[in-house]
Amino acid sequence: MPSPESMQIRSYLLSRKTAPRSPLSLAEQRVAFESFIENVVGHPLPLLEGTRIESVDVSGVPAAWISPPEADAERMMLYLHGGNYMLGSLTSHRDLVTRLAAAAGMRSLFIEYRRAPEHVFPAALDDALTAYRWLLANGTRPEHLVLAGDSAGGGLILALLQVMREKDVPMPAGAALLSPWTDLVGTVESRTTRDATDPTFTGKAINALASFYAGTEDLHHPLISPIYADLRGFPPLRIDVGQDEVFLDDSLQVADHARAAQVPVELTVWEGMWHVFQNFSSVLPEGQQSLEQMGTFLRHQTRSSE
């Protein structure tokens, strides 16, 4: 049964989804996205006690080190944020990344990749690969390194793994995907079958955003829509998705494809949950449980040299 907290948040999200609103410019949307979670929960989100955040330039890509207390010195997570490739930043996802890093017991490198429509495909992917190579060049061993990302960031991770395989870059130990956006063509059934139950998005609205990232490229390109990708050789995957979101089949089909490619995959469909519900983990029990389970998965994939 969904928690009382989830019912309260769902009610708020539904009221926003159905309320008439004046269109916002892209700049206004980005500003609103920065404080969206705080507006929903009703208060600023304090940094988890003992966490350190340090800005870092990753070969020209803005980034931050997020170091939870008692983090393992060797294990490392590279996090790619969501926001339909157009929104999201080091500010908007700070709480989510901090909580996942704490659950995994490892430091996280959290990057701010170039966003669409100013920078179309493959700019974000190029930045993600730059960050991964930077970690390797600075002494992180691939068996100690994991990837994580939500929504567009989850799709970007699947694209990054394809590129690493093609370029013979050492694969990470595993990857965790939170409601990944993998079908930018928009033909998965959940775009329509979950349209009424999704408290945040409509399938039509999501499908309309895809071309802003793809630019002139075909939306079927597997680096844009990883639902069409060959997943052979990928590391173990953990996928968490809400039962009620229009992105549901993006996760279900990728999990099926991973199994067919002999890739170990853990898939959890959370009853009554919506897109990237883990964003509300400061007040949402289901979000806390999901991050704890993901953190355990990521920690188990890495191996200590001790």
Solvent accessible surface area in square Angstrom, and as a share of the most:
residue,aa,sasa,rsa
1,M,202,0.90
2,P,31,0.19
3,S,16,0.10
4,P,108,0.68
5,E,68,0.31
6,S,1,0.01
7,M,104,0.47
8,Q,138,0.61
9,I,13,0.07
10,R,36,0.13
11,S,71,0.46
12,Y,84,0.32
13,L,5,0.02
14,L,62,0.31
15,S,62,0.40
16,R,76,0.28
17,K,51,0.22
18,T,104,0.61
19,A,46,0.35
20,P,134,0.84
21,R,152,0.55
22,S,88,0.57
23,P,132,0.83
24,L,91,0.45
25,S,58,0.38
26,L,43,0.22
27,A,67,0.52
28,E,88,0.40
29,Q,71,0.31
30,R,37,0.13
31,V,108,0.62
32,A,48,0.37
33,F,56,0.23
34,E,58,0.26
35,S,41,0.26
36,F,38,0.16
37,I,20,0.10
38,E,61,0.27
39,N,96,0.49
40,V,21,0.12
41,V,27,0.15
42,G,63,0.60
43,H,81,0.36
44,P,103,0.64
45,L,19,0.09
46,P,97,0.61
47,L,66,0.33
48,L,53,0.26
49,E,165,0.74
50,G,47,0.46
51,T,13,0.08
52,R,140,0.51
53,I,65,0.33
54,E,83,0.37
55,S,109,0.70
56,V,32,0.19
57,D,98,0.51
58,V,0,0.00
59,S,79,0.51
60,G,58,0.56
61,V,8,0.05
62,P,72,0.45
63,A,3,0.02
64,A,7,0.05
65,W,35,0.12
66,I,1,0.01
67,S,3,0.02
68,P,4,0.03
69,P,70,0.44
70,E,178,0.80
71,A,27,0.21
72,D,42,0.22
73,A,93,0.72
74,E,55,0.25
75,R,41,0.15
76,M,9,0.04
77,M,0,0.00
78,L,0,0.00
79,Y,0,0.00
80,L,0,0.00
81,H,0,0.00
82,G,0,0.00
83,G,9,0.09
84,N,27,0.14
85,Y,4,0.02
86,M,15,0.07
87,L,19,0.09
88,G,2,0.02
89,S,9,0.06
90,L,43,0.21
91,T,91,0.53
92,S,18,0.11
93,H,4,0.02
94,R,89,0.32
95,D,20,0.10
96,L,3,0.02
97,V,0,0.00
98,T,1,0.00
99,R,51,0.19
100,L,0,0.00
101,A,0,0.00
102,A,43,0.33
103,A,13,0.10
104,A,0,0.00
105,G,22,0.22
106,M,0,0.00
107,R,69,0.25
108,S,0,0.00
109,L,0,0.00
110,F,1,0.00
111,I,0,0.00
112,E,52,0.23
113,Y,3,0.01
114,R,102,0.37
115,R,53,0.19
116,A,0,0.00
117,P,55,0.35
118,E,103,0.46
119,H,79,0.35
120,V,63,0.36
121,F,20,0.08
122,P,59,0.37
123,A,10,0.08
124,A,2,0.01
125,L,6,0.03
126,D,65,0.34
127,D,10,0.05
128,A,0,0.00
129,L,17,0.09
130,T,44,0.26
131,A,0,0.00
132,Y,0,0.00
133,R,110,0.40
134,W,49,0.17
135,L,2,0.01
136,L,41,0.20
137,A,89,0.69
138,N,97,0.50
139,G,60,0.58
140,T,16,0.10
141,R,117,0.43
142,P,36,0.23
143,E,38,0.17
144,H,7,0.03
145,L,0,0.00
146,V,0,0.00
147,L,0,0.00
148,A,0,0.00
149,G,0,0.00
150,D,2,0.01
151,S,8,0.05
152,A,0,0.00
153,G,0,0.00
154,G,0,0.00
155,G,1,0.01
156,L,1,0.00
157,I,0,0.00
158,L,0,0.00
159,A,1,0.01
160,L,0,0.00
161,L,0,0.00
162,Q,4,0.02
163,V,11,0.07
164,M,0,0.00
165,R,70,0.25
166,E,117,0.52
167,K,111,0.47
168,D,129,0.67
169,V,15,0.08
170,P,69,0.43
171,M,48,0.21
172,P,6,0.04
173,A,16,0.12
174,G,0,0.00
175,A,0,0.00
176,A,0,0.00
177,L,0,0.00
178,L,0,0.00
179,S,0,0.00
180,P,0,0.00
181,W,3,0.01
182,T,0,0.00
183,D,1,0.00
184,L,1,0.01
185,V,34,0.20
186,G,12,0.12
187,T,98,0.57
188,V,9,0.05
189,E,125,0.56
190,S,1,0.01
191,R,6,0.02
192,T,105,0.61
193,T,83,0.48
194,R,67,0.24
195,D,47,0.25
196,A,94,0.73
197,T,58,0.34
198,D,0,0.00
199,P,0,0.00
200,T,41,0.24
201,F,58,0.24
202,T,47,0.27
203,G,2,0.02
204,K,174,0.74
205,A,50,0.38
206,I,4,0.02
207,N,53,0.27
208,A,66,0.51
209,L,41,0.21
210,A,0,0.00
211,S,64,0.42
212,F,92,0.39
213,Y,2,0.01
214,A,2,0.01
215,G,33,0.31
216,T,148,0.86
217,E,78,0.35
218,D,87,0.45
219,L,49,0.24
220,H,96,0.43
221,H,58,0.26
222,P,52,0.33
223,L,29,0.14
224,I,0,0.00
225,S,0,0.00
226,P,1,0.01
227,I,8,0.04
228,Y,97,0.37
229,A,11,0.08
230,D,59,0.30
231,L,3,0.01
232,R,156,0.57
233,G,58,0.56
234,F,11,0.05
235,P,11,0.07
236,P,34,0.22
237,L,0,0.00
238,R,14,0.05
239,I,0,0.00
240,D,0,0.00
241,V,0,0.00
242,G,0,0.00
243,Q,71,0.31
244,D,21,0.11
245,E,0,0.00
246,V,0,0.00
247,F,4,0.02
248,L,10,0.05
249,D,23,0.12
250,D,0,0.00
251,S,0,0.00
252,L,54,0.27
253,Q,67,0.30
254,V,0,0.00
255,A,0,0.00
256,D,81,0.42
257,H,71,0.32
258,A,0,0.00
259,R,110,0.40
260,A,83,0.64
261,A,21,0.16
262,Q,156,0.69
263,V,6,0.04
264,P,81,0.51
265,V,26,0.15
266,E,81,0.36
267,L,50,0.25
268,T,37,0.21
269,V,59,0.34
270,W,26,0.09
271,E,94,0.42
272,G,10,0.09
273,M,0,0.00
274,W,2,0.01
275,H,20,0.09
276,V,6,0.03
277,F,0,0.00
278,Q,1,0.00
279,N,24,0.12
280,F,6,0.02
281,S,1,0.01
282,S,30,0.19
283,V,49,0.28
284,L,0,0.00
285,P,37,0.24
286,E,17,0.07
287,G,0,0.00
288,Q,79,0.35
289,Q,90,0.40
290,S,0,0.00
291,L,5,0.02
292,E,101,0.45
293,Q,78,0.35
294,M,0,0.00
295,G,0,0.00
296,T,50,0.29
297,F,11,0.05
298,L,0,0.00
299,R,84,0.31
300,H,132,0.59
301,Q,40,0.18
302,T,7,0.04
303,R,155,0.57
304,S,45,0.29
305,S,60,0.39
306,E,195,0.87
